[in-house]
Amino acid sequence: MTFQGIIAASLLLTGATMADAVEITVLSTQATEQACRELLPEFEKATGNTVKIVYTGTLDAKKRIAEGEAFDVLIMAATDIDGFLASGVLAPGSKVDIARSGVGVGVKAGAPKPDISTTEAFKKTLLAAKSIGYSTGPSGVYLIGLFDKLGIADQVKPKLKQTPTGVFVGSLVANGDAEIGIQQVSEMSHYAGVDYVGALPADIQKMTVFSSGMAAKAKEPAAGNALVKFITSPEAGAAFKKRGMEPG
């Protein structure tokens, strides 16, 4: 089935028509941003709906929610979606897994690519690096624990440069503020000015599931559900795969 076919089926299921076009508000963290930027215009074109989406960091998204910002659909790490389901911010049973991403490494475009082929090689690369960029999101939280696990937390601590929430680690790498950067593959692998080195070795890799949830007070739940159905369709999977993510 084509994208248009998926959308048409979604509209039929919700009872919506082109004449019922609405604005869907979405609050999303950045791991799925590039895939959504490709997919959402297709959804808007086929439905007549508009999607007003804010892409931001995990900490900022949580701050916005705490301050009462209204939205229809929330996209972020599955563990955070679970938390908002438990607190009643999201409607019961509305969680839908969108895609999974591992953690990857990048260096400034044109710089030598370090060896990260094994855990030991990755460890040596971290110890040799002059500076290491990481995020406030799920990958950053994981890395702090990983440094402890590898026994190098004290050695790398002075080198660490954490981006503010909503700022890509790739920006530190591209402008030379960090010799290497580590973040979700989907955020690091196509960043302008960065050469992608690769994903972490399998034995220390961390896959994060990114999911959606519908706000308990959503103004447009039917259209929001149609949007989620579209971006999780098999046809939409290619947009995530090209960014290094695994759909579903």
N, C-alpha and C positions, 0 to 999 in steps of 0.2 A: 504494500500500500504506500502511496506517495505521502509527503508531508501534508498536502492539501486533503488527502483522504483521511488521514489521522485526525486532522482538525475538524473536518466535516462530521466524522463519527462522534467526536467529543461533543460537538455542538448538539447533535441529535440526542445524545444521552442526557444532556443537561436541559434540553428544551430551548436552547438559545438560538437566535438567528442573527444575521448580519445587522438587522434593524435594531437589535438589542445591544449594540456595541457599547462597551463600558470601559472605564479605566481601572486596570488592575494594579494595585500597589504591591511592590515586592521589596523586601529587605534581604540582602544577600551578602555573605562573606565572599572573598575574592577567588577562591579556588576554582569555582565554576564560571567565573566572569567571562573569559574569552569564548567559551562554548556558548554561553547564553547570548553574548553579543552577536554571534552568528545566527542563532536559532530564533531569537525573539522577533526580528523583523519579518520572518516568514509567517510566524503566528499572527502578527499584527495585520499583515497583508491579507491573509486568508479570512480572518474573523472580523476585521474592522475595529477590534478592540485595541486599546493602547496599553502599553505596559510601562508604568513609571517605576523604575528600579533604582535602588541605591546600593552600590557596591562599596563595602567598607570592611574594616578589620573586625575580628571577633570581639575584642574589647569594646570597640565603639558601637557595634551592633547591640551588645548587651546593655550598654549605657542608654542607647536610644529606646530600647524596650522598657528599661527601668523607668525612664522619664515619660513613658506613656505614648510614644510615637505609634501612630496607627499604620497598619499594613494589612494586606490580605494574605500574602504568602511569605514565609520565612525560609531561607535556604542557608544552612550552615552545617557544621559537623554533627553527625548523628547523636553523639552523646549530649550535645547542647540542646538539640531538638527534644531528646528524651526529658531533659530537665524542664523545658518549657511546657511540655505535655503534662508533666507531673504537677507543675505550679498552676496550671489552668490557663496559661497565656495562649496555648494552642488547643485546637479542638480535638477531643478524644478520637483516636483512630485515624487521624489525618496524616500521620507520618508516611512518607514515600521516599525510599532510597533512590538517589539520582546517579551518583558515580563515586568511584573510589580513586584515591590518589596516594602514591608513595611519596617519599622524600627524596629530593635530588640536589645536586651540587652544580654550581656554575662559577665561572671566572670571567674576568673582563675580556671582551672580544680581542682576540689576537694574543692573549697571554698563554703561556704553556699550560697544558691541561695536566693537573696532578693525578697521581695514581690513586684510585679509590676502588680498585678491583676486588680487594679483600678487606676484611675488617682491620687487619693489621696495617695494610697499606693506607686505609682511610685514617687510622689513628696517627700514623707517621705524618700524613699530610696535614692533619690538624695541628700537630706539634710543630711542624715546620712553617706553617702559615704565620704571617705577620699580623693578620686581622681576619676575623670570621664574622660574617653577617648572619643574623637569624631573626626570626619574627616573634611577635607576641601571640601568634595563633597556635593551632594544634602542633605544627611541626616544631615550633620553638619550645613549647612545653616538653615535647618528647626529647628534644636534643639535650636539654639540661639534665634529664635523667640518664640519657645515653652517655654523656661525658662522665658522669659518676660511675656508670657501669664499666666504662673503658678504663677507669682509673686515671683520668687526665683532667678532671674538673679544675683542680688548682692551677695546672699549667696553662689551660686555655682561658681561664676567667679574665685575665687582663687583656686578652685579645678580642673579646666578644663585643660586638656592636649590634644592638637590638634596634630594629626599626620601630617607629611609633605605630600604633594601630592604624591600619589602612594604607600603610606604605609598603610597597613591594621590596623584598630584600634585593631583588635585581637592581634597584636604583642605587644601592650602596656599592654594588659590584661595578656597575656601568660607569659610575663617576669616580671610581678608584678609592672610595672610602673603606672598602673591604676587599681583601685579596681574594677570598672565596666567599660564596654565599650558599646558604642551605635553606631550602624551603620546599613546599609542595612542588612536585614535578610539574603540575599544570601551571604554576605561577613562575617557575624558574626557566623552563625549557624553551620558551619562545620570547623571552624578554629582550627588547632591543638593547644592543650594546653588551650583551652577555653571550658567551659561548657555553653551551650546556655540556657538562662533563659526563653526567650520567646519574642513575639512581644509586642509592646506598646499597651495599652488598645485602643479599637476601637474608643473611642471618641476623642483621641488625636493622632491616627495613621495617618501617611502620606504615601500614596502610590505614588511611583515614576514610571513613565513609561520610559522604556529604548527602544530606537528606533535606526534604522540604516538609513543612507543616503548615496547616491553615490556621490563621488566627481565630480564636474563639469568637471574636467580635468582627470578623471579616465582613466588609460591605458587599463584596462580590465573590462569594464562595463558589458559585457555579462556574463563573469564568475563570476563577483561580484554579479550580480543579481541572478545567479543560487545558489550561496552560501547563500544569504539572503533567498531565497525561501526554501532552505533546513532547515536552523535553525529555520524557522517559520512554518514548516510543523507540522501537528498534531502529527506525529510520534516523532518529536524532543521535543515535549512538556514535556515529562517525565523527560528529563535532567534538565529542569528548575524547575519543580515541586519538585524534590528531594532536591533542594537548597532553597526551600521556596518561589519560585517565581510563579507568575501566567502567563502562556503563553498568548501572544497576547496583 
